[in-house]
Amino acid sequence: MTTSRWALAALAALAGVVGVFFYATRTPDDKPAAPPAAVAALPLMLPAAPAQPAAASAALPAVQSTAPAPAAVQRVGSEGYGPHIERAFVGTDAADAWEAVKWLRLCASNEARRSSYEQARAVGVVPEVMTQLMREADDESRRCQTVTAQHQAMLAGLASRAMRARIPGAATTYAGAVVPGELTAEQRREVADAMRQEANAGAPSLLDAALSNRAWGLTDEERLSYLYAFTRLYDSHAGAGATVEALIKQGAVPFTAPPTPAQIAAAKLAGQQIIDLVRPDTKP
């Protein structure tokens, strides 16, 4: 089942708006009580420090490359992204593969993004900014003209190579590009382990892991802890508790059963462990 990062971002934004309502309207008595002292955090396999990757799974090789260079688009001329994606696919470099993945995802969502900018400008939302974003989307559209359905079919293979090189975001991207039931149990475990390692290191793909297909085997407690950590680290629109509450009420998280107060308390503690790795000065 393919998961669009664009759709997830929209969901997170919607959750933020709903979260503001919950946060602004609750009374002091509505504030959640502090978890009891007996509650223990979930046993997450966290990296030793924010700058280090999570402990490697036996099914995945060691880190081989870093993230793509920021000036990559400057190398793309009138030939567009197509030939560059083809070279990345037949190559062996994980960074080139991840760069190609980002181009493929960008091309798949570019038309929808441009349309959203145009609609925002039409209702008076920072027209100058929206106009500039529309121009940038038009530039991307020209670079995407050489990207075909055959190129899009390369996404899973490219994302798999990036995932094995521990590039942040690659595991959840691969998970969203394949059907879990078409993989072996060992392959599913490999993907799930990689998603956990990304999330436990505090990557922005925390949200993707929390909302991932139930077939990957992430537990309800893990999903809750990732949601809590994501909203504290990356969502500036509302309080973490309010946003998590909104996502749960919307039914956006594929829980096996509604979370219990004990699960929520343990998940908050586990999520705080992730937050402490990324931003040690962030208070619960």
Secondary structure, 3 states (H helix, E strand, C coil): CCCCHHHHHHHHHHHHHHHHHHHHHCCHHHCCCCCCCCCCCCCCCCCCCCCCCCCCCCCCCCCCCCCCCCCHHHHCCCCCCHHHHHHHHHCCCHHHHHHHHHHHHHHHHHHHHHHHHHHHHHCCCCHHHHHHHHHHHHHHHHHHHHCCHHHHCCHHHHHHHHHHCCCCCHHHHHHHHCCHHHCCHHHHHHHHHHHHHHHHCCCCCHHHHHCCCHHHCCCHHHHHHHHHHHHHHHCCCCCHHHHHHHHHHCCCCCCCCCCCHHHHHHHHHHHHHHHHHHCCCCCC
